[in-house]
C-alpha cells in the first residue's frame, strides 16, 4: 500500500518538481536580491519568452481531430466546465466576507485560484489510475486550458472590482494574455500536424521546459516579495488557517461533483472523470498567466501562495481518492 501510494504521488506531481518549488521559495527568502529587477539578471525577458514557449508547445501537443471527436459526451463536459469556471467562482463569491479568519491579503489569490482552468497531466493520470474515462479527461483538460485564457481574465476583472484596493483593467490585460498566451497556443495547434511528429520523441523532456519557467517565475516573484518584506508578520497559524480553508473548499467541490454526477446517472467512469477534472486547478497556468495578469511581483507572491497550497492538497487528496477508486474497481472485477 505504501509503495503504491509513493508511486502514485510521483506520477501526479508529488516529486522533485514540487520540492523544487519549495526550494525556489527558500532560496528567494535567503537571497532575495538575486531575483529582483536590480540584480542585473534579465528575469523579465527570459520569463516572457519562456511563457510563450510553454503555451506554444502546449498547443502543439493538442490534437484537433481528438478535440472534435470528444464533443459527443456533452453532459459530462458541461458538468466539468461548469464546475471549473462557474462553481468555483460562485463558492468564492458566496463566502466573500465570511472567510473564516483568512487574512484579507489572500482574498485576491483565492479568487484567482477559483478562476483558473483545470490541471492537465495530474487530472488525466488520476482518472487513468481510477479506471475513469481517460478520453473525456484529456478532452476536458485541453478545452479547459483553452477556455481559461479567455475566462480567467474576465473573472479576475469581476473579482478585483469587489476587493478593496484591487482593480484590473480588463482590455489591456486581455490583450497581453492574447498575445503572450492565446496566440502561441493557436499557433501550436495550427502547426500540430506538421511539427508534432518531430517533437513526439522528446515529449517526456519537454516537461522540463515548463518546470524551468515555473521555477524561474516562483523564484523571481518571491524574491521580490521577500525583498519588500511582504510576508513579514505572517505566522504559521496564518498559513494553517489558509490551508484549512482551501482544503474545505476542495472537499466541498468534490462532494458537489460526486452528488451531481450520481443524480445525473453518470456511469462510474464518467463520475470519476467529473470529480478529478472538475476539482483540480492548474499550477502551470496559474503561475504563467499570473505573471502576465499581475504587474506587481509583490502582488503575485501573495496571489500564488493559495494556488500552490491548493495544488499540493489536490494532489494528496486526489492520490488517495485514486487509490480508493482503483481498489474498489479491482474488487468488483474479482
Number of C-alpha atoms within 10 A of each C-alpha: 7 7 8 10 15 13 14 22 19 16 17 18 18 19 13 11 16 17 12 16 19 16 16 22 21 15 16 24 18 13 15 22 17 19 26 24 14 9 11 10 12 12 18 15 10 13 19 17 12 21 26 19 20 24 24 22 24 19 27 24 22 23 16 14 8 12 16 10 11 16 14 10 11 11 13 21 25 13 20 27 21 13 25 24 22 15 21 24 21 14 15 21 15 11 10 14 12 10 15 12 11 19 13 12 12 18 22 23 21 23 27 24 28 26 26 31 31 30 25 24 16 25 29 25 21 30 29 19 19 27 19 26 19 21 16 25 30 23 21 30 26 23 18 26 23 17 16 23 20 14 18 23 24 18 20 25 19 14 21 18 13 14 14 11 7 12 14 18 14 16 12 11 18 22 12 15 20 16 12 22 26 23 16 22 27 19 15 23 21 16 16 20 15 10 15 19 11 11 15 11 10 10 13 9 10 15 12 12 15 19 17 15 22 26 21 18 29 27 28 25 28 30 29 25 25 23 19 12 12 15 14 9 8 10 9 9 9 14 16 12 16 22 19 17 18 22 17 11 17 18 14 15 21 20 13 15 25 17 13 16 23 14 9 13 10 16 13 17 17 23 22 27 32 31 27 28 31 30 28 27 27 23 23 18 23 25 24 24 21 23 24 18 22 15 12 13 20 20 21 24 28 21 24 25 20 24 23 21 17 26 21 17 17 22 22 18 14 25 26 16 18 24 19 14 21 18 14 13 14 12 9 7 7 5
